[in-house]
Amino acid sequence: MKWDAPANGTARLNGVRQARWVATAIWGLVLAAGTAPAQSPAQVAAAREKAQVCFSCHGPDGNSTVPDYPILAQQSWRYIFIELQDFKAGRRSDPHMPPMAAQLSTDDMMALGFFFAAQKQLPIQFKVDPAKVEAGRKTADTVLCPMCHLGGFVGQNEIPRVAGQWPQYVKKQLEDFKAKRRTNDAGNMTSVAAGLSDQDIENLAQYIGNLN
C-alpha cells in the first residue's frame, strides 16, 4: 500500500489505517521495552535542533503563543507521529505543514513526537466566558468526548491531548471536521462534529481551552 494515496475515499481511509497501524506497531515495541526509549543527550540535542523550525509557529518547546497554531508541548507522541505522516502523505491539508513534513523521515517524526511529548505545556491566556465554559462541559458530556479524549481531555495514544489548547484552534478543527474539510481521523470526529451547532462548537472550544 502506498502512503501517498489520494486524499479521498477508500484510499484516504486505508492511508489513515496504515499510519495508525505503523504507530501502533512502534508503540508495541515501546511497551515491550517497558518504557519510552531512553534518549541519549546527543539524540535529545538532535531532536531539539530539528524542532527549532517548529518553534517559529508552535512556540518555544511547542508552547504556541499564537492562537492559530496548536500547542504541541505534552502532546501524545503517537498523535504527533500520525499527523506528520498524514501531512506528508496528503491526507491532511494545511498551508504550511505539508512542505515541512515532506522533509521528515519516519525516524525524524518519531524523534519530534518524543521531543514534544516530553515538554511541559504552559497555560494559555484568553478571555474566559464562564457561561460558555459550563455549557461546553455539558456538551462534552452529552457527546461523550471523555470516552476517547479521557477525563480532563488529556488524550491517550493517537487521541490528542486538547486540554488547555487555544480555543480558536479547537474551534477551527471542529468546524473543519463538521464541514469535512478535515477527514484524516477515519470518520470519528467527522461523525461527532456533524451533530454540533455553531454555538456547541464555540462552547466546547471555551471549555477545552479552560482546562489545565
MDTraj code that builds the backbone (N, CA, C; nanometers):
import mdtraj as md
import numpy as np

residues = "MET LYS TRP ASP ALA PRO ALA ASN GLY THR ALA ARG LEU ASN GLY VAL ARG GLN ALA ARG TRP VAL ALA THR ALA ILE TRP GLY LEU VAL LEU ALA ALA GLY THR ALA PRO ALA GLN SER PRO ALA GLN VAL ALA ALA ALA ARG GLU LYS ALA GLN VAL CYS PHE SER CYS HIS GLY PRO ASP GLY ASN SER THR VAL PRO ASP TYR PRO ILE LEU ALA GLN GLN SER TRP ARG TYR ILE PHE ILE GLU LEU GLN ASP PHE LYS ALA GLY ARG ARG SER ASP PRO HIS MET PRO PRO MET ALA ALA GLN LEU SER THR ASP ASP MET MET ALA LEU GLY PHE PHE PHE ALA ALA GLN LYS GLN LEU PRO ILE GLN PHE LYS VAL ASP PRO ALA LYS VAL GLU ALA GLY ARG LYS THR ALA ASP THR VAL LEU CYS PRO MET CYS HIS LEU GLY GLY PHE VAL GLY GLN ASN GLU ILE PRO ARG VAL ALA GLY GLN TRP PRO GLN TYR VAL LYS LYS GLN LEU GLU ASP PHE LYS ALA LYS ARG ARG THR ASN ASP ALA GLY ASN MET THR SER VAL ALA ALA GLY LEU SER ASP GLN ASP ILE GLU ASN LEU ALA GLN TYR ILE GLY ASN LEU ASN".split()
xyz = np.array([
    [0.0840, -0.1201, 0.0000],
    [0.0000, 0.0000, 0.0000],
    [0.0869, 0.1242, 0.0000],
    [0.0567, 0.2169, -0.0894],
    [0.1349, 0.3400, -0.0949],
    [0.0841, 0.4376, 0.0103],
    [0.1763, 0.5064, 0.0724],
    [0.1396, 0.6035, 0.1752],
    [0.0968, 0.7364, 0.1160],
    [0.1250, 0.7595, -0.0111],
    [0.0864, 0.8854, -0.0730],
    [-0.0410, 0.8674, -0.1546],
    [-0.1372, 0.7954, -0.0941],
    [-0.2636, 0.7714, -0.1621],
    [-0.3409, 0.9015, -0.1768],
    [-0.4305, 0.9096, -0.2777],
    [-0.5113, 1.0304, -0.2953],
    [-0.5888, 1.0614, -0.1688],
    [-0.6061, 1.1900, -0.1425],
    [-0.6699, 1.2321, -0.0179],
    [-0.8212, 1.2277, -0.0290],
    [-0.8784, 1.1106, -0.0627],
    [-1.0229, 1.0977, -0.0678],
    [-1.0617, 0.9514, -0.0648],
    [-1.1893, 0.9236, -0.0309],
    [-1.2478, 0.7915, -0.0426],
    [-1.1752, 0.6813, 0.0310],
    [-1.1814, 0.5617, -0.0294],
    [-1.1230, 0.4432, 0.0320],
    [-0.9726, 0.4561, 0.0468],
    [-0.9084, 0.5173, -0.0508],
    [-0.7624, 0.5341, -0.0436],
    [-0.7241, 0.6142, 0.0799],
    [-0.8013, 0.7203, 0.1090],
    [-0.7731, 0.8012, 0.2278],
    [-0.7905, 0.7171, 0.3537],
    [-0.8996, 0.6421, 0.3632],
    [-0.9250, 0.5613, 0.4813],
    [-0.8157, 0.4580, 0.5002],
    [-0.7745, 0.3932, 0.3907],
    [-0.6671, 0.2951, 0.4010],
    [-0.5372, 0.3599, 0.4458],
    [-0.5108, 0.4815, 0.3980],
    [-0.3902, 0.5523, 0.4396],
    [-0.3915, 0.5837, 0.5873],
    [-0.5073, 0.6266, 0.6381],
    [-0.5207, 0.6539, 0.7812],
    [-0.4951, 0.5274, 0.8614],
    [-0.5536, 0.4172, 0.8175],
    [-0.5340, 0.2900, 0.8874],
    [-0.3875, 0.2480, 0.8846],
    [-0.3217, 0.2700, 0.7703],
    [-0.1805, 0.2343, 0.7588],
    [-0.0974, 0.3140, 0.8578],
    [-0.1222, 0.4449, 0.8635],
    [-0.0454, 0.5301, 0.9548],
    [-0.0674, 0.4884, 1.0991],
    [-0.1913, 0.4593, 1.1338],
    [-0.2216, 0.4195, 1.2709],
    [-0.1628, 0.2817, 1.3019],
    [-0.1606, 0.1929, 1.2019],
    [-0.1005, 0.0614, 1.2234],
    [0.0477, 0.0746, 1.2506],
    [0.1152, 0.1597, 1.1747],
    [0.2582, 0.1799, 1.1969],
    [0.2832, 0.2346, 1.3367],
    [0.2039, 0.3352, 1.3762],
    [0.2209, 0.3934, 1.5095],
    [0.1936, 0.2901, 1.6175],
    [0.0922, 0.2064, 1.5967],
    [0.0598, 0.1029, 1.6944],
    [0.1713, -0.0001, 1.7047],
    [0.2282, -0.0380, 1.5896],
    [0.3376, -0.1345, 1.5908],
    [0.4575, -0.0801, 1.6672],
    [0.4886, 0.0477, 1.6438],
    [0.6003, 0.1100, 1.7157],
    [0.5697, 0.1178, 1.8639],
    [0.4452, 0.1524, 1.8968],
    [0.4056, 0.1613, 2.0369],
    [0.4170, 0.0258, 2.1052],
    [0.3865, -0.0816, 2.0308],
    [0.4011, -0.2154, 2.0870],
    [0.5453, -0.2432, 2.1272],
    [0.6383, -0.1973, 2.0458],
    [0.7796, -0.2145, 2.0796],
    [0.8168, -0.1328, 2.2023],
    [0.7594, -0.0122, 2.2126],
    [0.7851, 0.0722, 2.3295],
    [0.7336, 0.0051, 2.4559],
    [0.6123, -0.0495, 2.4499],
    [0.5551, -0.1165, 2.5661],
    [0.6354, -0.2403, 2.6036],
    [0.6823, -0.3123, 2.5013],
    [0.7615, -0.4321, 2.5283],
    [0.8883, -0.3976, 2.6038],
    [0.9392, -0.2794, 2.5790],
    [1.0599, -0.2357, 2.6491],
    [1.0289, -0.1846, 2.7891],
    [0.8995, -0.1637, 2.8164],
    [0.8570, -0.1222, 2.9495],
    [0.8494, 0.0269, 2.9687],
    [0.9029, 0.1034, 2.8749],
    [0.9019, 0.2494, 2.8875],
    [0.9361, 0.3086, 2.7529],
    [0.9277, 0.4405, 2.7412],
    [0.9696, 0.5043, 2.6173],
    [1.1200, 0.4873, 2.6008],
    [1.1653, 0.4755, 2.4766],
    [1.3084, 0.4554, 2.4541],
    [1.3905, 0.5652, 2.5207],
    [1.4952, 0.5238, 2.5894],
    [1.5835, 0.6223, 2.6520],
    [1.6545, 0.7012, 2.5428],
    [1.6553, 0.8311, 2.5581],
    [1.7199, 0.9170, 2.4599],
    [1.8550, 0.9626, 2.5150],
    [1.9570, 0.9418, 2.4362],
    [2.0889, 0.9887, 2.4769],
    [2.0915, 1.1414, 2.4674],
    [2.1841, 1.2053, 2.5383],
    [2.1956, 1.3519, 2.5255],
    [2.2103, 1.3961, 2.3804],
    [2.2831, 1.3172, 2.3027],
    [2.3019, 1.3528, 2.1624],
    [2.1703, 1.3450, 2.0859],
    [2.0885, 1.2425, 2.1159],
    [1.9592, 1.2280, 2.0496],
    [1.8640, 1.3408, 2.0885],
    [1.8651, 1.3760, 2.2160],
    [1.7800, 1.4857, 2.2635],
    [1.8201, 1.6158, 2.1963],
    [1.9504, 1.6394, 2.1888],
    [2.0012, 1.7609, 2.1254],
    [1.9650, 1.7636, 1.9769],
    [1.9737, 1.6473, 1.9121],
    [1.9409, 1.6398, 1.7698],
    [1.7926, 1.6664, 1.7470],
    [1.7073, 1.6118, 1.8353],
    [1.5630, 1.6341, 1.8233],
    [1.5293, 1.7808, 1.8453],
    [1.5918, 1.8418, 1.9446],
    [1.5674, 1.9844, 1.9695],
    [1.6122, 2.0685, 1.8497],
    [1.7249, 2.0318, 1.7910],
    [1.7739, 2.1056, 1.6743],
    [1.6739, 2.0944, 1.5591],
    [1.6216, 1.9747, 1.5372],
    [1.5242, 1.9546, 1.4293],
    [1.3940, 2.0271, 1.4594],
    [1.3605, 2.0402, 1.5889],
    [1.2360, 2.1058, 1.6282],
    [1.2437, 2.2572, 1.6205],
    [1.3630, 2.3126, 1.6042],
    [1.3786, 2.4577, 1.6029],
    [1.2874, 2.5242, 1.4998],
    [1.2768, 2.4620, 1.3839],
    [1.1932, 2.5201, 1.2789],
    [1.0471, 2.5194, 1.3197],
    [1.0085, 2.4249, 1.4056],
    [0.8697, 2.4175, 1.4532],
    [0.8384, 2.5325, 1.5480],
    [0.9399, 2.5776, 1.6212],
    [0.9187, 2.6796, 1.7232],
    [0.8702, 2.8116, 1.6644],
    [0.9023, 2.8391, 1.5397],
    [0.8640, 2.9668, 1.4803],
    [0.7130, 2.9844, 1.4747],
    [0.6394, 2.8739, 1.4632],
    [0.4928, 2.8792, 1.4646],
    [0.4354, 2.8258, 1.5963],
    [0.4907, 2.7144, 1.6432],
    [0.4333, 2.6453, 1.7587],
    [0.4898, 2.6921, 1.8922],
    [0.5814, 2.7873, 1.8880],
    [0.6324, 2.8474, 2.0098],
    [0.7464, 2.7711, 2.0738],
    [0.8132, 2.8330, 2.1720],
    [0.9262, 2.7697, 2.2401],
    [0.8875, 2.6357, 2.3014],
    [0.9588, 2.5317, 2.2629],
    [0.9310, 2.3957, 2.3130],
    [0.7872, 2.3529, 2.2890],
    [0.7244, 2.4094, 2.1855],
    [0.5889, 2.3667, 2.1489],
    [0.4783, 2.4396, 2.2203],
    [0.5089, 2.5443, 2.2949],
    [0.4060, 2.6240, 2.3623],
    [0.3722, 2.7452, 2.2756],
    [0.2774, 2.7254, 2.1882],
    [0.2383, 2.8287, 2.0943],
    [0.1869, 2.9529, 2.1655],
    [0.2278, 3.0676, 2.1166],
    [0.1774, 3.1945, 2.1685],
    [0.0826, 3.2604, 2.0691],
    [0.0576, 3.1920, 1.9574],
    [-0.0319, 3.2418, 1.8532],
    [-0.1513, 3.1466, 1.8423],
    [-0.2734, 3.1934, 1.8668],
    [-0.3904, 3.1059, 1.8712],
    [-0.4176, 3.0243, 1.7456],
    [-0.3668, 3.0689, 1.6311],
    [-0.3900, 2.9933, 1.5077],
    [-0.3090, 2.8645, 1.5014],
    [-0.2037, 2.8559, 1.5831],
    [-0.1153, 2.7393, 1.5792],
    [-0.1298, 2.6580, 1.7073],
    [-0.1449, 2.5271, 1.6959],
    [-0.1690, 2.4447, 1.8147],
    [-0.0471, 2.4313, 1.9053],
    [-0.0744, 2.4136, 2.0317],
    [0.0291, 2.3801, 2.1293],
    [0.0668, 2.2336, 2.1095],
    [0.1950, 2.2071, 2.0979],
    [0.2438, 2.0696, 2.0813],
    [0.3050, 2.0142, 2.2095],
    [0.3419, 2.1007, 2.3017],
    [0.4031, 2.0560, 2.4269],
    [0.3095, 1.9620, 2.5007],
    [0.3647, 1.8492, 2.5467],
    [0.2934, 1.7485, 2.6253],
    [0.1892, 1.6730, 2.5429],
    [0.1951, 1.6883, 2.4123],
    [0.1037, 1.6152, 2.3255],
    [0.1458, 1.4690, 2.3169],
    [0.0520, 1.3800, 2.2905],
    [0.0833, 1.2395, 2.2704],
    [0.1803, 1.2245, 2.1532],
    [0.2888, 1.1485, 2.1734],
    [0.3863, 1.1321, 2.0651],
    [0.3240, 1.0593, 1.9475],
    [0.2322, 0.9662, 1.9777],
    [0.1685, 0.8905, 1.8694],
    [0.0842, 0.9822, 1.7821],
    [0.0156, 1.0775, 1.8442],
    [-0.0663, 1.1712, 1.7672],
    [0.0217, 1.2570, 1.6771],
    [0.1299, 1.3102, 1.7322],
    [0.2209, 1.3914, 1.6513],
    [0.2774, 1.3092, 1.5352],
    [0.3179, 1.1875, 1.5650],
    [0.3737, 1.0981, 1.4626],
    [0.2736, 1.0755, 1.3494],
    [0.1487, 1.0429, 1.3835],
    [0.0459, 1.0150, 1.2834],
    [0.0128, 1.1390, 1.2019],
    [0.0000, 1.2530, 1.2692],
    [-0.0343, 1.3752, 1.1961],
    [0.0763, 1.4144, 1.0993],
    [0.2012, 1.3995, 1.1401],
    [0.3112, 1.4297, 1.0492],
    [0.3085, 1.3371, 0.9272],
    [0.2791, 1.2105, 0.9509],
    [0.2659, 1.1180, 0.8384],
    [0.1530, 1.1609, 0.7454],
    [0.0412, 1.2018, 0.8046],
    [-0.0741, 1.2426, 0.7240],
    [-0.0458, 1.3695, 0.6445],
    [0.0249, 1.4644, 0.7046],
    [0.0626, 1.5838, 0.6296],
    [0.1539, 1.5468, 0.5126],
    [0.2489, 1.4604, 0.5392],
    [0.3441, 1.4212, 0.4343],
    [0.2741, 1.3471, 0.3209],
    [0.1765, 1.2631, 0.3550],
    [0.1083, 1.1810, 0.2546],
    [-0.0080, 1.2536, 0.1879],
    [-0.0415, 1.3734, 0.2361],
    [-0.1518, 1.4473, 0.1758],
    [-0.2882, 1.4104, 0.2292],
    [-0.2919, 1.3359, 0.3391],
    [-0.4211, 1.3002, 0.3979],
    [-0.4776, 1.4124, 0.4848],
    [-0.3934, 1.5077, 0.5209],
    [-0.4382, 1.6254, 0.5932],
    [-0.3777, 1.7480, 0.5261],
    [-0.4601, 1.8486, 0.5020],
    [-0.4132, 1.9668, 0.4312],
    [-0.3900, 2.0831, 0.5264],
    [-0.2990, 2.1703, 0.4869],
    [-0.2644, 2.2886, 0.5641],
    [-0.1730, 2.3725, 0.4764],
    [-0.1813, 2.5057, 0.4879],
    [-0.0956, 2.5885, 0.4026],
    [0.0538, 2.5720, 0.4306],
    [0.0895, 2.5316, 0.5520],
    [0.2298, 2.5318, 0.5921],
    [0.2905, 2.3928, 0.6155],
    [0.2113, 2.2994, 0.6673],
    [0.2688, 2.1749, 0.7173],
    [0.3168, 2.0749, 0.6115],
    [0.2474, 2.0542, 0.5001],
    [0.2960, 1.9531, 0.4049],
    [0.4393, 1.9741, 0.3582],
    [0.4810, 2.0959, 0.3226],
    [0.6215, 2.1134, 0.2829],
    [0.7187, 2.0840, 0.3966],
    [0.6779, 2.1144, 0.5196],
    [0.7641, 2.0860, 0.6343],
    [0.7769, 1.9352, 0.6550],
    [0.6630, 1.8660, 0.6502],
    [0.6624, 1.7216, 0.6747],
    [0.7299, 1.6438, 0.5630],
    [0.7285, 1.7001, 0.4437],
    [0.7870, 1.6300, 0.3287],
    [0.9346, 1.6002, 0.3492],
    [0.9999, 1.6806, 0.4316],
    [1.1436, 1.6643, 0.4533],
    [1.1766, 1.5649, 0.5641],
    [1.0734, 1.5136, 0.6330],
    [1.0962, 1.4309, 0.7509],
    [1.0939, 1.2820, 0.7193],
    [1.1868, 1.2099, 0.7792],
    [1.1861, 1.0637, 0.7723],
    [1.1003, 1.0100, 0.8858],
    [1.0752, 0.8803, 0.8836],
    [0.9997, 0.8181, 0.9935],
    [1.0714, 0.8391, 1.1259],
    [1.2031, 0.8249, 1.1261],
    [1.2807, 0.8468, 1.2487],
    [1.2696, 0.9916, 1.2962],
    [1.2694, 1.0854, 1.2015],
    [1.2533, 1.2263, 1.2376],
    [1.1189, 1.2487, 1.3064],
    [1.0137, 1.1898, 1.2506],
    [0.8792, 1.2064, 1.3057],
    [0.8696, 1.1486, 1.4459],
    [0.9322, 1.0330, 1.4650],
    [0.9342, 0.9739, 1.5985],
    [1.0090, 1.0622, 1.6968],
    [1.1234, 1.1132, 1.6535],
    [1.2048, 1.1976, 1.7406],
    [1.1288, 1.3233, 1.7806],
    [1.0601, 1.3854, 1.6848],
    [0.9821, 1.5051, 1.7147],
    [0.8659, 1.4721, 1.8072],
    [0.8030, 1.3560, 1.7843],
    [0.6933, 1.3146, 1.8715],
    [0.7382, 1.2983, 2.0149],
    [0.8491, 1.2291, 2.0355],
    [0.9011, 1.2091, 2.1712],
    [0.9474, 1.3411, 2.2321],
    [1.0052, 1.4280, 2.1480],
    [1.0543, 1.5555, 2.1999],
    [0.9398, 1.6404, 2.2543],
    [0.8352, 1.6602, 2.1743],
    [0.7259, 1.7457, 2.2180],
    [0.6450, 1.6818, 2.3307],
    [0.6343, 1.5501, 2.3302],
    [0.5630, 1.4823, 2.4380],
    [0.6312, 1.5047, 2.5723],
    [0.7618, 1.5251, 2.5700],
    [0.8390, 1.5417, 2.6940],
    [0.8391, 1.6860, 2.7454],
    [0.7840, 1.7790, 2.6657],
    [0.7846, 1.9192, 2.7068],
    [0.6649, 1.9494, 2.7970],
    [0.6789, 2.0493, 2.8814],
    [0.5723, 2.0893, 2.9731],
    [0.4811, 2.1911, 2.9072],
    [0.3517, 2.1602, 2.9036],
    [0.2560, 2.2549, 2.8481],
    [0.2322, 2.3690, 2.9462],
    [0.2343, 2.4916, 2.8955],
    [0.2126, 2.6093, 2.9777],
    [0.0703, 2.6611, 2.9591],
    [0.0126, 2.7228, 3.0613],
    [-0.1240, 2.7764, 3.0498],
    [-0.1304, 2.8866, 2.9444],
    [-0.2434, 2.8927, 2.8759],
    [-0.2648, 2.9987, 2.7784],
    [-0.3440, 3.1123, 2.8435],
    [-0.3371, 3.2269, 2.7808],
    [-0.4111, 3.3430, 2.8292],
    [-0.5193, 3.3794, 2.7276],
    [-0.6442, 3.3691, 2.7699],
    [-0.7543, 3.4121, 2.6838],
    [-0.8711, 3.4545, 2.7720],
    [-0.9613, 3.5304, 2.7145],
    [-1.0750, 3.5828, 2.7895],
    [-1.1798, 3.4743, 2.8065],
    [-1.1987, 3.4293, 2.9282],
    [-1.2889, 3.3180, 2.9571],
    [-1.4318, 3.3688, 2.9718],
    [-1.5252, 3.2970, 2.9106],
    [-1.6676, 3.3235, 2.9290],
    [-1.7227, 3.2081, 3.0134],
    [-1.7445, 3.2293, 3.1433],
    [-1.7869, 3.1200, 3.2326],
    [-1.9130, 3.0482, 3.1852],
    [-2.0072, 3.1209, 3.1284],
    [-2.1309, 3.0574, 3.0809],
    [-2.1021, 2.9611, 2.9662],
    [-2.0139, 3.0022, 2.8761],
    [-1.9783, 2.9143, 2.7642],
    [-1.8982, 2.7936, 2.8124],
    [-1.8127, 2.8147, 2.9101],
    [-1.7345, 2.7037, 2.9657],
    [-1.8275, 2.5985, 3.0252],
    [-1.9257, 2.6410, 3.1019],
    [-2.0191, 2.5462, 3.1635],
    [-2.1044, 2.4769, 3.0574],
    [-2.1492, 2.5540, 2.9586],
    [-2.2269, 2.4928, 2.8504],
    [-2.1416, 2.3927, 2.7730],
    [-2.0140, 2.4261, 2.7522],
    [-1.9237, 2.3353, 2.6826],
    [-1.9006, 2.2071, 2.7600],
    [-1.8912, 2.2184, 2.8922],
    [-1.8746, 2.0985, 2.9761],
    [-1.9936, 2.0054, 2.9589],
    [-2.1136, 2.0609, 2.9557],
    [-2.2345, 1.9796, 2.9395],
    [-2.2388, 1.9152, 2.8010],
    [-2.2002, 1.9912, 2.7001],
    [-2.1980, 1.9354, 2.5649],
    [-2.0961, 1.8226, 2.5547],
    [-1.9790, 1.8419, 2.6159],
    [-1.8745, 1.7386, 2.6132],
    [-1.9258, 1.6090, 2.6749],
    [-1.9984, 1.6200, 2.7856],
    [-2.0531, 1.5011, 2.8499],
    [-2.1626, 1.4379, 2.7641],
    [-2.2424, 1.5211, 2.6993],
    [-2.3528, 1.4703, 2.6175],
    [-2.3032, 1.3912, 2.4980],
    [-2.2001, 1.4410, 2.4323],
    [-2.1495, 1.3716, 2.3128],
    [-2.0347, 1.2757, 2.3455],
    [-2.0097, 1.2566, 2.4732],
    [-1.9153, 1.1550, 2.5222],
    [-1.7703, 1.1803, 2.4793],
    [-1.7308, 1.3071, 2.4764],
    [-1.5914, 1.3387, 2.4419],
    [-1.4893, 1.2657, 2.5308],
    [-1.5150, 1.2569, 2.6641],
    [-1.4150, 1.1915, 2.7503],
    [-1.3946, 1.0436, 2.7208],
    [-1.4873, 0.9818, 2.6479],
    [-1.4713, 0.8397, 2.6164],
    [-1.3436, 0.8157, 2.5366],
    [-1.3089, 0.9091, 2.4498],
    [-1.1864, 0.8968, 2.3701],
    [-1.0732, 0.9844, 2.4241],
    [-1.1068, 1.1085, 2.4558],
    [-1.0042, 1.2034, 2.4989],
    [-0.9721, 1.1917, 2.6481],
    [-1.0455, 1.1091, 2.7176],
    [-1.0311, 1.0849, 2.8614],
    [-1.0746, 1.2062, 2.9439],
    [-1.0882, 1.1830, 3.0739],
    [-1.1255, 1.2907, 3.1636],
    [-1.0210, 1.4002, 3.1625],
    [-1.0675, 1.5241, 3.1599],
    [-0.9735, 1.6352, 3.1535],
    [-0.9150, 1.6567, 3.0163],
    [-0.9593, 1.5772, 2.9177],
    [-0.9129, 1.5903, 2.7796],
    [-0.7613, 1.5792, 2.7687],
    [-0.7025, 1.4880, 2.8480],
    [-0.5571, 1.4710, 2.8449],
    [-0.5105, 1.3820, 2.7299],
    [-0.6042, 1.3152, 2.6623],
    [-0.5696, 1.2342, 2.5466],
    [-0.5089, 1.0994, 2.5835],
    [-0.4963, 1.0151, 2.4822],
    [-0.4355, 0.8836, 2.5008],
    [-0.3927, 0.8285, 2.3649],
    [-0.2732, 0.7727, 2.3611],
    [-0.2238, 0.7104, 2.2389],
    [-0.2387, 0.8052, 2.1193],
    [-0.3168, 0.7629, 2.0155],
    [-0.3309, 0.8500, 1.8992],
    [-0.4431, 0.9520, 1.9145],
    [-0.5133, 0.9510, 2.0270],
    [-0.6159, 1.0507, 2.0553],
    [-0.5477, 1.1713, 2.1185],
    [-0.5593, 1.2885, 2.0595],
    [-0.4783, 1.4012, 2.1059],
    [-0.5179, 1.4569, 2.2416],
    [-0.4194, 1.5115, 2.3093],
    [-0.4429, 1.5951, 2.4255],
    [-0.4905, 1.7305, 2.3734],
    [-0.6077, 1.7745, 2.4210],
    [-0.6570, 1.9059, 2.3788],
    [-0.6822, 1.9975, 2.4982],
    [-0.6625, 1.9489, 2.6190],
    [-0.6781, 2.0324, 2.7381],
    [-0.5856, 2.1525, 2.7301],
    [-0.6405, 2.2717, 2.7528],
    [-0.5589, 2.3910, 2.7517],
    [-0.5159, 2.4370, 2.6139],
    [-0.5776, 2.3787, 2.5094],
    [-0.5446, 2.4185, 2.3729],
    [-0.6138, 2.5509, 2.3405],
    [-0.5562, 2.6271, 2.2502],
    [-0.6154, 2.7546, 2.2112],
    [-0.7588, 2.7352, 2.1618],
    [-0.8572, 2.8062, 2.2181],
    [-0.9960, 2.7916, 2.1731],
    [-1.0142, 2.8180, 2.0236],
    [-0.9405, 2.9163, 1.9704],
    [-0.9532, 2.9461, 1.8274],
    [-0.9137, 2.8265, 1.7427],
    [-0.8084, 2.7562, 1.7856],
    [-0.7625, 2.6398, 1.7097],
    [-0.8624, 2.5246, 1.7221],
    [-0.9104, 2.5011, 1.8442],
    [-1.0093, 2.3946, 1.8650],
    [-1.1346, 2.4214, 1.7815],
    [-1.1790, 2.5454, 1.7834],
    [-1.2987, 2.5828, 1.7070],
    [-1.2800, 2.5556, 1.5585],
    [-1.1659, 2.5946, 1.5045],
    [-1.1414, 2.5723, 1.3616],
    [-1.1382, 2.4241, 1.3277],
    [-1.0746, 2.3426, 1.4122],
    [-1.0674, 2.1997, 1.3834],
    [-1.2063, 2.1359, 1.3864],
    [-1.2880, 2.1738, 1.4841],
    [-1.4239, 2.1198, 1.4910],
    [-1.5055, 2.1639, 1.3696],
    [-1.4888, 2.2887, 1.3297],
    [-1.5585, 2.3370, 1.2103],
    [-1.5121, 2.2618, 1.0863],
    [-1.3820, 2.2352, 1.0779],
    [-1.3287, 2.1623, 0.9620],
    [-1.3775, 2.0174, 0.9600],
    [-1.3847, 1.9546, 1.0758],
    [-1.4394, 1.8190, 1.0808],
    [-1.5862, 1.8194, 1.0387],
    [-1.6608, 1.9160, 1.0894],
    [-1.8044, 1.9242, 1.0570],
    [-1.8263, 1.9448, 0.9079],
    [-1.7456, 2.0315, 0.8467],
    [-1.7591, 2.0604, 0.7045],
    [-1.6865, 1.9591, 0.6162],
    [-1.6213, 1.8611, 0.6788],
    [-1.5451, 1.7572, 0.6094],
    [-1.4282, 1.8152, 0.5305],
    [-1.3777, 1.9269, 0.5807],
    [-1.2519, 1.9785, 0.5238],
    [-1.1334, 1.9038, 0.5836],
    [-1.1535, 1.8466, 0.7020],
    [-1.0529, 1.7612, 0.7635],
    [-1.1144, 1.6234, 0.7835],
    [-1.0523, 1.5224, 0.7250],
    [-1.1110, 1.3874, 0.7271],
    [-1.0067, 1.2797, 0.7537],
    [-0.8960, 1.3155, 0.8204],
    [-0.7881, 1.2176, 0.8381],
    [-0.7987, 1.1408, 0.9696],
    [-0.9208, 1.1288, 1.0226],
    [-0.9387, 1.0591, 1.1506],
    [-1.0242, 0.9347, 1.1360],
    [-1.0371, 0.8837, 1.0129],
    [-1.1176, 0.7646, 0.9850],
    [-1.2657, 0.7861, 1.0156],
    [-1.3091, 0.9114, 1.0200],
    [-1.4513, 0.9408, 1.0343],
    [-1.5019, 0.9613, 1.1741],
    [-1.4176, 0.9405, 1.2761],
    [-1.4658, 0.9505, 1.4141],
    [-1.5098, 1.0935, 1.4494],
    [-1.4210, 1.1902, 1.4302],
    [-1.4547, 1.3271, 1.4651],
    [-1.5528, 1.3891, 1.3665],
    [-1.5484, 1.3465, 1.2426],
    [-1.6455, 1.3945, 1.1444],
    [-1.7865, 1.3598, 1.1888],
    [-1.8030, 1.2379, 1.2395],
    [-1.9337, 1.1933, 1.2879],
    [-1.9784, 1.2728, 1.4098],
    [-1.8862, 1.2947, 1.5046],
    [-1.9203, 1.3701, 1.6257],
    [-1.9543, 1.5145, 1.5922],
    [-1.8706, 1.5780, 1.5099],
    [-1.8886, 1.7201, 1.4794],
    [-2.0140, 1.7464, 1.3978],
    [-2.0605, 1.6454, 1.3231],
    [-2.1788, 1.6640, 1.2376],
    [-2.3012, 1.7067, 1.3183],
    [-2.3085, 1.6637, 1.4438],
    [-2.4245, 1.6948, 1.5270],
    [-2.4083, 1.8189, 1.6123],
    [-2.2987, 1.8901, 1.5969],
    [-2.2733, 2.0081, 1.6790],
    [-2.3205, 2.1353, 1.6087],
    [-2.3860, 2.2214, 1.6849],
    [-2.4227, 2.3518, 1.6311],
    [-2.3018, 2.4450, 1.6406],
    [-2.3111, 2.5593, 1.5764],
    [-2.2028, 2.6573, 1.5861],
    [-2.1820, 2.6997, 1.7317],
    [-2.2918, 2.7121, 1.8064],
    [-2.2801, 2.7506, 1.9466],
    [-2.2166, 2.6390, 2.0289],
    [-2.2503, 2.5137, 1.9973],
    [-2.1867, 2.3997, 2.0655],
    [-2.0356, 2.4046, 2.0474],
    [-1.9943, 2.4319, 1.9244],
    [-1.8508, 2.4365, 1.8932],
    [-1.7828, 2.5490, 1.9699],
    [-1.8445, 2.6646, 1.9730],
    [-1.7905, 2.7778, 2.0483],
    [-1.7779, 2.7423, 2.1965],
    [-1.8815, 2.6798, 2.2509],
    [-1.8803, 2.6441, 2.3933],
    [-1.7742, 2.5392, 2.4240],
    [-1.7625, 2.4386, 2.3385],
    [-1.6620, 2.3349, 2.3586],
    [-1.5207, 2.3938, 2.3531],
    [-1.4986, 2.4849, 2.2600],
    [-1.3668, 2.5470, 2.2474],
    [-1.3309, 2.6234, 2.3744],
    [-1.4263, 2.6933, 2.4311],
    [-1.4022, 2.7669, 2.5565],
    [-1.3764, 2.6717, 2.6712],
    [-1.4554, 2.5651, 2.6783],
    [-1.4389, 2.4685, 2.7877],
    [-1.3026, 2.3988, 2.7815],
    [-1.2668, 2.3521, 2.6630],
    [-1.1402, 2.2811, 2.6463],
    [-1.0218, 2.3737, 2.6740],
    [-1.0303, 2.4982, 2.6241],
    [-0.9215, 2.5921, 2.6474],
    [-0.9036, 2.6262, 2.7935],
    [-1.0106, 2.6139, 2.8699],
    [-1.0074, 2.6490, 3.0119],
    [-0.9510, 2.5374, 3.0993],
    [-0.9340, 2.4174, 3.0417],
    [-0.8812, 2.3050, 3.1187],
    [-0.7303, 2.3178, 3.1358],
    [-0.6794, 2.2675, 3.2465],
    [-0.5351, 2.2714, 3.2714],
    [-0.4750, 2.1324, 3.2586],
])
top = md.Topology()
chain = top.add_chain()
for i, resn in enumerate(residues, 1):
    res = top.add_residue(resn, chain, resSeq=i)
    for name in ("N", "CA", "C"):
        top.add_atom(name, md.element.get_by_symbol(name[0]), res)
traj = md.Trajectory(xyz[None], top)
